[in-house]
Amino acid sequence: MKITVYSSPGCFDCQEVKRILGVNNLEYKSIVIGEDITKEEFEQKYPEALWFPVVIADDDVKISGLPTFKKWMKHLGKSVL
């Protein structure tokens, strides 16, 4: 599974998503808004994103926010602790 995490600097929920992915031994690509991509580029690419982090899985599943990410992980049978 190809996972990309879009995060913003200082975002606690973004760090928590990355921690959970690590605990589950899931590799991911991290893209930080303002460092790796501009805010404008991100908003143009994902106008439906409501809050950070934004997780894209296999270029198909789009998840916005930690609560939704945790539900997705549970659906996959993965740990969210």
Biopython code that builds the backbone (N, CA, C, O; Angstrom):
import numpy as np
from Bio.PDB.StructureBuilder import StructureBuilder

atoms = [
    (1, "MET", "N", (0.846, -1.174, 0.000)),
    (1, "MET", "CA", (0.000, 0.000, 0.000)),
    (1, "MET", "C", (0.893, 1.238, 0.000)),
    (1, "MET", "O", (1.830, 1.334, 0.793)),
    (2, "LYS", "N", (0.606, 2.162, -0.869)),
    (2, "LYS", "CA", (1.345, 3.422, -0.958)),
    (2, "LYS", "C", (0.607, 4.469, -0.125)),
    (2, "LYS", "O", (-0.550, 4.784, -0.403)),
    (3, "ILE", "N", (1.280, 5.007, 0.899)),
    (3, "ILE", "CA", (0.659, 5.974, 1.803)),
    (3, "ILE", "C", (1.459, 7.268, 1.776)),
    (3, "ILE", "O", (2.685, 7.254, 1.883)),
    (4, "THR", "N", (0.754, 8.389, 1.630)),
    (4, "THR", "CA", (1.364, 9.707, 1.710)),
    (4, "THR", "C", (0.651, 10.488, 2.803)),
    (4, "THR", "O", (-0.578, 10.542, 2.840)),
    (5, "VAL", "N", (1.437, 11.096, 3.697)),
    (5, "VAL", "CA", (0.887, 11.912, 4.777)),
    (5, "VAL", "C", (1.258, 13.370, 4.516)),
    (5, "VAL", "O", (2.437, 13.719, 4.464)),
    (6, "TYR", "N", (0.246, 14.214, 4.352)),
    (6, "TYR", "CA", (0.451, 15.650, 4.241)),
    (6, "TYR", "C", (0.227, 16.241, 5.622)),
    (6, "TYR", "O", (-0.816, 16.028, 6.241)),
    (7, "SER", "N", (1.219, 16.988, 6.101)),
    (7, "SER", "CA", (1.122, 17.547, 7.445)),
    (7, "SER", "C", (1.549, 19.004, 7.441)),
    (7, "SER", "O", (2.094, 19.517, 6.464)),
    (8, "SER", "N", (1.284, 19.651, 8.568)),
    (8, "SER", "CA", (1.729, 21.028, 8.740)),
    (8, "SER", "C", (2.673, 21.075, 9.939)),
    (8, "SER", "O", (2.539, 20.269, 10.860)),
    (9, "PRO", "N", (3.619, 22.002, 9.938)),
    (9, "PRO", "CA", (4.575, 22.090, 11.041)),
    (9, "PRO", "C", (3.865, 22.310, 12.389)),
    (9, "PRO", "O", (2.937, 23.113, 12.490)),
    (10, "GLY", "N", (4.315, 21.587, 13.409)),
    (10, "GLY", "CA", (3.764, 21.738, 14.750)),
    (10, "GLY", "C", (2.412, 21.073, 14.971)),
    (10, "GLY", "O", (1.781, 21.301, 16.003)),
    (11, "CYS", "N", (1.964, 20.274, 14.046)),
    (11, "CYS", "CA", (0.649, 19.630, 14.129)),
    (11, "CYS", "C", (0.742, 18.338, 14.946)),
    (11, "CYS", "O", (1.363, 17.367, 14.512)),
    (12, "PHE", "N", (0.117, 18.331, 16.139)),
    (12, "PHE", "CA", (0.153, 17.149, 16.993)),
    (12, "PHE", "C", (-0.529, 15.963, 16.317)),
    (12, "PHE", "O", (0.011, 14.857, 16.332)),
    (13, "ASP", "N", (-1.692, 16.170, 15.729)),
    (13, "ASP", "CA", (-2.413, 15.069, 15.086)),
    (13, "ASP", "C", (-1.594, 14.464, 13.941)),
    (13, "ASP", "O", (-1.656, 13.260, 13.692)),
    (14, "CYS", "N", (-0.835, 15.304, 13.256)),
    (14, "CYS", "CA", (0.018, 14.809, 12.168)),
    (14, "CYS", "C", (1.095, 13.879, 12.714)),
    (14, "CYS", "O", (1.364, 12.828, 12.132)),
    (15, "GLN", "N", (1.705, 14.259, 13.818)),
    (15, "GLN", "CA", (2.730, 13.424, 14.444)),
    (15, "GLN", "C", (2.123, 12.114, 14.940)),
    (15, "GLN", "O", (2.760, 11.063, 14.861)),
    (16, "GLU", "N", (0.902, 12.175, 15.449)),
    (16, "GLU", "CA", (0.228, 10.973, 15.949)),
    (16, "GLU", "C", (-0.058, 9.994, 14.805)),
    (16, "GLU", "O", (0.109, 8.786, 14.972)),
    (17, "VAL", "N", (-0.482, 10.499, 13.660)),
    (17, "VAL", "CA", (-0.719, 9.638, 12.489)),
    (17, "VAL", "C", (0.579, 8.941, 12.089)),
    (17, "VAL", "O", (0.585, 7.739, 11.820)),
    (18, "LYS", "N", (1.664, 9.686, 12.050)),
    (18, "LYS", "CA", (2.962, 9.101, 11.681)),
    (18, "LYS", "C", (3.397, 8.062, 12.712)),
    (18, "LYS", "O", (3.968, 7.033, 12.351)),
    (19, "ARG", "N", (3.132, 8.324, 13.992)),
    (19, "ARG", "CA", (3.479, 7.363, 15.043)),
    (19, "ARG", "C", (2.693, 6.070, 14.861)),
    (19, "ARG", "O", (3.257, 4.978, 14.943)),
    (20, "ILE", "N", (1.391, 6.195, 14.614)),
    (20, "ILE", "CA", (0.536, 5.020, 14.434)),
    (20, "ILE", "C", (0.979, 4.212, 13.210)),
    (20, "ILE", "O", (1.015, 2.982, 13.260)),
    (21, "LEU", "N", (1.308, 4.885, 12.134)),
    (21, "LEU", "CA", (1.804, 4.173, 10.952)),
    (21, "LEU", "C", (3.084, 3.416, 11.284)),
    (21, "LEU", "O", (3.267, 2.279, 10.850)),
    (22, "GLY", "N", (3.965, 4.043, 12.048)),
    (22, "GLY", "CA", (5.212, 3.398, 12.442)),
    (22, "GLY", "C", (4.995, 2.181, 13.322)),
    (22, "GLY", "O", (5.638, 1.148, 13.132)),
    (23, "VAL", "N", (4.088, 2.298, 14.287)),
    (23, "VAL", "CA", (3.770, 1.175, 15.178)),
    (23, "VAL", "C", (3.276, -0.020, 14.369)),
    (23, "VAL", "O", (3.529, -1.171, 14.722)),
    (24, "ASN", "N", (2.572, 0.269, 13.289)),
    (24, "ASN", "CA", (2.024, -0.788, 12.437)),
    (24, "ASN", "C", (2.964, -1.181, 11.295)),
    (24, "ASN", "O", (2.577, -1.919, 10.388)),
    (25, "ASN", "N", (4.186, -0.688, 11.348)),
    (25, "ASN", "CA", (5.197, -1.003, 10.331)),
    (25, "ASN", "C", (4.720, -0.698, 8.910)),
    (25, "ASN", "O", (5.009, -1.440, 7.970)),
    (26, "LEU", "N", (3.990, 0.400, 8.775)),
    (26, "LEU", "CA", (3.517, 0.826, 7.460)),
    (26, "LEU", "C", (4.396, 1.974, 6.977)),
    (26, "LEU", "O", (4.493, 3.011, 7.634)),
    (27, "GLU", "N", (5.030, 1.784, 5.837)),
    (27, "GLU", "CA", (5.874, 2.835, 5.272)),
    (27, "GLU", "C", (4.994, 3.914, 4.664)),
    (27, "GLU", "O", (3.908, 3.642, 4.152)),
    (28, "TYR", "N", (5.486, 5.143, 4.732)),
    (28, "TYR", "CA", (4.742, 6.263, 4.179)),
    (28, "TYR", "C", (5.707, 7.347, 3.727)),
    (28, "TYR", "O", (6.859, 7.404, 4.158)),
    (29, "LYS", "N", (5.209, 8.197, 2.855)),
    (29, "LYS", "CA", (5.946, 9.375, 2.417)),
    (29, "LYS", "C", (5.363, 10.569, 3.159)),
    (29, "LYS", "O", (4.145, 10.743, 3.200)),
    (30, "SER", "N", (6.221, 11.384, 3.740)),
    (30, "SER", "CA", (5.784, 12.562, 4.493)),
    (30, "SER", "C", (6.017, 13.816, 3.660)),
    (30, "SER", "O", (7.122, 14.053, 3.170)),
    (31, "ILE", "N", (4.969, 14.614, 3.507)),
    (31, "ILE", "CA", (5.068, 15.890, 2.803)),
    (31, "ILE", "C", (4.582, 16.975, 3.758)),
    (31, "ILE", "O", (3.442, 16.945, 4.222)),
    (32, "VAL", "N", (5.457, 17.928, 4.043)),
    (32, "VAL", "CA", (5.136, 19.005, 4.979)),
    (32, "VAL", "C", (4.754, 20.253, 4.191)),
    (32, "VAL", "O", (5.509, 20.728, 3.343)),
    (33, "ILE", "N", (3.560, 20.775, 4.492)),
    (33, "ILE", "CA", (3.071, 21.974, 3.831)),
    (33, "ILE", "C", (3.953, 23.149, 4.248)),
    (33, "ILE", "O", (4.226, 23.346, 5.432)),
    (34, "GLY", "N", (4.389, 23.920, 3.268)),
    (34, "GLY", "CA", (5.257, 25.053, 3.543)),
    (34, "GLY", "C", (6.737, 24.711, 3.439)),
    (34, "GLY", "O", (7.582, 25.605, 3.407)),
    (35, "GLU", "N", (7.052, 23.420, 3.386)),
    (35, "GLU", "CA", (8.437, 22.988, 3.220)),
    (35, "GLU", "C", (8.607, 22.203, 1.921)),
    (35, "GLU", "O", (9.474, 22.512, 1.104)),
    (36, "ASP", "N", (7.765, 21.184, 1.745)),
    (36, "ASP", "CA", (7.862, 20.315, 0.559)),
    (36, "ASP", "C", (6.900, 20.721, -0.544)),
    (36, "ASP", "O", (7.102, 20.384, -1.710)),
    (37, "ILE", "N", (5.860, 21.443, -0.174)),
    (37, "ILE", "CA", (4.834, 21.893, -1.110)),
    (37, "ILE", "C", (4.237, 23.174, -0.518)),
    (37, "ILE", "O", (4.142, 23.306, 0.702)),
    (38, "THR", "N", (3.839, 24.107, -1.370)),
    (38, "THR", "CA", (3.234, 25.331, -0.850)),
    (38, "THR", "C", (1.785, 25.059, -0.437)),
    (38, "THR", "O", (1.162, 24.094, -0.879)),
    (39, "LYS", "N", (1.280, 25.928, 0.410)),
    (39, "LYS", "CA", (-0.116, 25.810, 0.844)),
    (39, "LYS", "C", (-1.048, 25.901, -0.369)),
    (39, "LYS", "O", (-2.037, 25.175, -0.462)),
    (40, "GLU", "N", (-0.720, 26.793, -1.284)),
    (40, "GLU", "CA", (-1.541, 26.982, -2.475)),
    (40, "GLU", "C", (-1.556, 25.726, -3.355)),
    (40, "GLU", "O", (-2.605, 25.329, -3.863)),
    (41, "GLU", "N", (-0.385, 25.107, -3.528)),
    (41, "GLU", "CA", (-0.311, 23.871, -4.317)),
    (41, "GLU", "C", (-1.140, 22.776, -3.672)),
    (41, "GLU", "O", (-1.855, 22.043, -4.354)),
    (42, "PHE", "N", (-1.040, 22.667, -2.336)),
    (42, "PHE", "CA", (-1.820, 21.649, -1.627)),
    (42, "PHE", "C", (-3.315, 21.893, -1.793)),
    (42, "PHE", "O", (-4.066, 20.971, -2.110)),
    (43, "GLU", "N", (-3.747, 23.132, -1.580)),
    (43, "GLU", "CA", (-5.176, 23.456, -1.684)),
    (43, "GLU", "C", (-5.709, 23.225, -3.089)),
    (43, "GLU", "O", (-6.868, 22.850, -3.262)),
    (44, "GLN", "N", (-4.873, 23.445, -4.083)),
    (44, "GLN", "CA", (-5.298, 23.195, -5.467)),
    (44, "GLN", "C", (-5.425, 21.696, -5.730)),
    (44, "GLN", "O", (-6.336, 21.256, -6.430)),
    (45, "LYS", "N", (-4.504, 20.920, -5.164)),
    (45, "LYS", "CA", (-4.503, 19.475, -5.374)),
    (45, "LYS", "C", (-5.609, 18.775, -4.587)),
    (45, "LYS", "O", (-6.219, 17.827, -5.081)),
    (46, "TYR", "N", (-5.872, 19.247, -3.345)),
    (46, "TYR", "CA", (-6.872, 18.625, -2.467)),
    (46, "TYR", "C", (-7.816, 19.673, -1.886)),
    (46, "TYR", "O", (-7.769, 19.942, -0.685)),
    (47, "PRO", "N", (-8.663, 20.260, -2.705)),
    (47, "PRO", "CA", (-9.562, 21.314, -2.209)),
    (47, "PRO", "C", (-10.586, 20.807, -1.183)),
    (47, "PRO", "O", (-11.149, 21.592, -0.419)),
    (48, "GLU", "N", (-10.819, 19.497, -1.176)),
    (48, "GLU", "CA", (-11.810, 18.937, -0.242)),
    (48, "GLU", "C", (-11.240, 18.667, 1.147)),
    (48, "GLU", "O", (-11.989, 18.324, 2.062)),
    (49, "ALA", "N", (-9.938, 18.813, 1.317)),
    (49, "ALA", "CA", (-9.300, 18.538, 2.612)),
    (49, "ALA", "C", (-9.748, 19.579, 3.629)),
    (49, "ALA", "O", (-9.622, 20.782, 3.405)),
    (50, "LEU", "N", (-10.275, 19.095, 4.753)),
    (50, "LEU", "CA", (-10.811, 20.002, 5.767)),
    (50, "LEU", "C", (-9.812, 20.345, 6.865)),
    (50, "LEU", "O", (-9.776, 21.479, 7.344)),
    (51, "TRP", "N", (-9.007, 19.374, 7.262)),
    (51, "TRP", "CA", (-8.010, 19.626, 8.303)),
    (51, "TRP", "C", (-6.876, 18.625, 8.184)),
    (51, "TRP", "O", (-6.977, 17.614, 7.490)),
    (52, "PHE", "N", (-5.782, 18.939, 8.889)),
    (52, "PHE", "CA", (-4.603, 18.073, 8.848)),
    (52, "PHE", "C", (-4.632, 17.062, 9.973)),
    (52, "PHE", "O", (-5.232, 17.300, 11.021)),
    (53, "PRO", "N", (-3.980, 15.933, 9.752)),
    (53, "PRO", "CA", (-3.248, 15.537, 8.565)),
    (53, "PRO", "C", (-4.190, 15.053, 7.469)),
    (53, "PRO", "O", (-5.340, 14.694, 7.720)),
    (54, "VAL", "N", (-3.668, 15.056, 6.256)),
    (54, "VAL", "CA", (-4.372, 14.450, 5.127)),
    (54, "VAL", "C", (-3.560, 13.229, 4.722)),
    (54, "VAL", "O", (-2.361, 13.326, 4.460)),
    (55, "VAL", "N", (-4.222, 12.081, 4.673)),
    (55, "VAL", "CA", (-3.568, 10.823, 4.328)),
    (55, "VAL", "C", (-4.159, 10.322, 3.021)),
    (55, "VAL", "O", (-5.375, 10.204, 2.874)),
    (56, "ILE", "N", (-3.274, 10.030, 2.075)),
    (56, "ILE", "CA", (-3.686, 9.494, 0.782)),
    (56, "ILE", "C", (-3.137, 8.072, 0.696)),
    (56, "ILE", "O", (-1.935, 7.856, 0.852)),
    (57, "ALA", "N", (-4.002, 7.120, 0.451)),
    (57, "ALA", "CA", (-3.590, 5.716, 0.336)),
    (57, "ALA", "C", (-3.880, 5.228, -1.075)),
    (57, "ALA", "O", (-5.010, 5.311, -1.558)),
    (58, "ASP", "N", (-2.844, 4.719, -1.725)),
    (58, "ASP", "CA", (-2.960, 4.178, -3.083)),
    (58, "ASP", "C", (-3.612, 5.161, -4.054)),
    (58, "ASP", "O", (-4.311, 4.753, -4.982)),
    (59, "ASP", "N", (-3.383, 6.440, -3.840)),
    (59, "ASP", "CA", (-3.920, 7.503, -4.708)),
    (59, "ASP", "C", (-5.436, 7.444, -4.843)),
    (59, "ASP", "O", (-5.997, 8.056, -5.752)),
    (60, "ASP", "N", (-6.102, 6.723, -3.960)),
    (60, "ASP", "CA", (-7.545, 6.535, -4.064)),
    (60, "ASP", "C", (-8.253, 6.944, -2.773)),
    (60, "ASP", "O", (-9.217, 7.709, -2.812)),
    (61, "VAL", "N", (-7.784, 6.441, -1.636)),
    (61, "VAL", "CA", (-8.410, 6.731, -0.349)),
    (61, "VAL", "C", (-7.866, 8.051, 0.173)),
    (61, "VAL", "O", (-6.655, 8.211, 0.321)),
    (62, "LYS", "N", (-8.757, 8.999, 0.452)),
    (62, "LYS", "CA", (-8.357, 10.301, 0.966)),
    (62, "LYS", "C", (-8.964, 10.487, 2.350)),
    (62, "LYS", "O", (-10.182, 10.450, 2.520)),
    (63, "ILE", "N", (-8.093, 10.687, 3.336)),
    (63, "ILE", "CA", (-8.527, 10.790, 4.731)),
    (63, "ILE", "C", (-8.069, 12.130, 5.275)),
    (63, "ILE", "O", (-6.910, 12.508, 5.110)),
    (64, "SER", "N", (-8.971, 12.845, 5.920)),
    (64, "SER", "CA", (-8.645, 14.141, 6.498)),
    (64, "SER", "C", (-8.932, 14.117, 7.993)),
    (64, "SER", "O", (-10.079, 13.949, 8.408)),
    (65, "GLY", "N", (-7.880, 14.287, 8.806)),
    (65, "GLY", "CA", (-8.042, 14.358, 10.251)),
    (65, "GLY", "C", (-7.736, 13.053, 10.968)),
    (65, "GLY", "O", (-7.906, 11.965, 10.418)),
    (66, "LEU", "N", (-7.281, 13.186, 12.209)),
    (66, "LEU", "CA", (-6.904, 12.028, 13.021)),
    (66, "LEU", "C", (-8.072, 11.082, 13.325)),
    (66, "LEU", "O", (-7.895, 9.870, 13.199)),
    (67, "PRO", "N", (-9.256, 11.571, 13.718)),
    (67, "PRO", "CA", (-10.357, 10.641, 14.015)),
    (67, "PRO", "C", (-10.728, 9.744, 12.820)),
    (67, "PRO", "O", (-10.952, 8.546, 12.988)),
    (68, "THR", "N", (-10.790, 10.323, 11.633)),
    (68, "THR", "CA", (-11.116, 9.538, 10.438)),
    (68, "THR", "C", (-9.999, 8.552, 10.122)),
    (68, "THR", "O", (-10.259, 7.423, 9.707)),
    (69, "PHE", "N", (-8.745, 8.985, 10.320)),
    (69, "PHE", "CA", (-7.604, 8.102, 10.101)),
    (69, "PHE", "C", (-7.678, 6.898, 11.036)),
    (69, "PHE", "O", (-7.433, 5.771, 10.604)),
    (70, "LYS", "N", (-8.011, 7.115, 12.304)),
    (70, "LYS", "CA", (-8.101, 6.003, 13.265)),
    (70, "LYS", "C", (-9.196, 5.019, 12.864)),
    (70, "LYS", "O", (-9.010, 3.807, 12.977)),
    (71, "LYS", "N", (-10.327, 5.524, 12.402)),
    (71, "LYS", "CA", (-11.412, 4.640, 11.947)),
    (71, "LYS", "C", (-10.940, 3.792, 10.761)),
    (71, "LYS", "O", (-11.233, 2.598, 10.695)),
    (72, "TRP", "N", (-10.220, 4.401, 9.837)),
    (72, "TRP", "CA", (-9.697, 3.695, 8.672)),
    (72, "TRP", "C", (-8.724, 2.608, 9.099)),
    (72, "TRP", "O", (-8.776, 1.488, 8.590)),
    (73, "MET", "N", (-7.831, 2.936, 10.039)),
    (73, "MET", "CA", (-6.856, 1.955, 10.517)),
    (73, "MET", "C", (-7.560, 0.773, 11.185)),
    (73, "MET", "O", (-7.179, -0.378, 10.971)),
    (74, "LYS", "N", (-8.578, 1.051, 11.988)),
    (74, "LYS", "CA", (-9.337, -0.034, 12.630)),
    (74, "LYS", "C", (-10.015, -0.900, 11.576)),
    (74, "LYS", "O", (-10.064, -2.123, 11.713)),
    (75, "HIS", "N", (-10.537, -0.271, 10.525)),
    (75, "HIS", "CA", (-11.157, -0.999, 9.425)),
    (75, "HIS", "C", (-10.164, -1.945, 8.763)),
    (75, "HIS", "O", (-10.534, -3.024, 8.300)),
    (76, "LEU", "N", (-8.894, -1.530, 8.723)),
    (76, "LEU", "CA", (-7.841, -2.366, 8.155)),
    (76, "LEU", "C", (-7.345, -3.436, 9.129)),
    (76, "LEU", "O", (-6.518, -4.277, 8.775)),
    (77, "GLY", "N", (-7.868, -3.392, 10.375)),
    (77, "GLY", "CA", (-7.433, -4.351, 11.389)),
    (77, "GLY", "C", (-6.111, -3.974, 12.036)),
    (77, "GLY", "O", (-5.408, -4.836, 12.565)),
    (78, "LYS", "N", (-5.769, -2.697, 11.998)),
    (78, "LYS", "CA", (-4.496, -2.230, 12.550)),
    (78, "LYS", "C", (-4.707, -1.575, 13.911)),
    (78, "LYS", "O", (-5.810, -1.146, 14.249)),
    (79, "SER", "N", (-3.626, -1.510, 14.681)),
    (79, "SER", "CA", (-3.648, -0.886, 16.008)),
    (79, "SER", "C", (-3.654, 0.635, 15.891)),
    (79, "SER", "O", (-3.004, 1.200, 15.012)),
    (80, "VAL", "N", (-4.389, 1.288, 16.780)),
    (80, "VAL", "CA", (-4.360, 2.740, 16.842)),
    (80, "VAL", "C", (-3.824, 3.217, 18.194)),
    (80, "VAL", "O", (-3.937, 4.396, 18.528)),
    (81, "LEU", "N", (-3.240, 2.297, 18.972)),
    (81, "LEU", "CA", (-2.694, 2.661, 20.275)),
    (81, "LEU", "C", (-1.279, 3.171, 20.168)),
    (81, "LEU", "O", (-0.671, 3.522, 21.179)),
]
sb = StructureBuilder()
sb.init_structure("model")
sb.init_model(0)
sb.init_chain("A")
sb.init_seg("    ")
for serial, (resi, resn, name, xyz) in enumerate(atoms, 1):
    if name == "N":
        sb.init_residue(resn, " ", resi, " ")
    sb.init_atom(name, np.array(xyz, "f"), 0.0, 1.0, " ", f" {name:<3s}", serial, name[0])
structure = sb.get_structure()
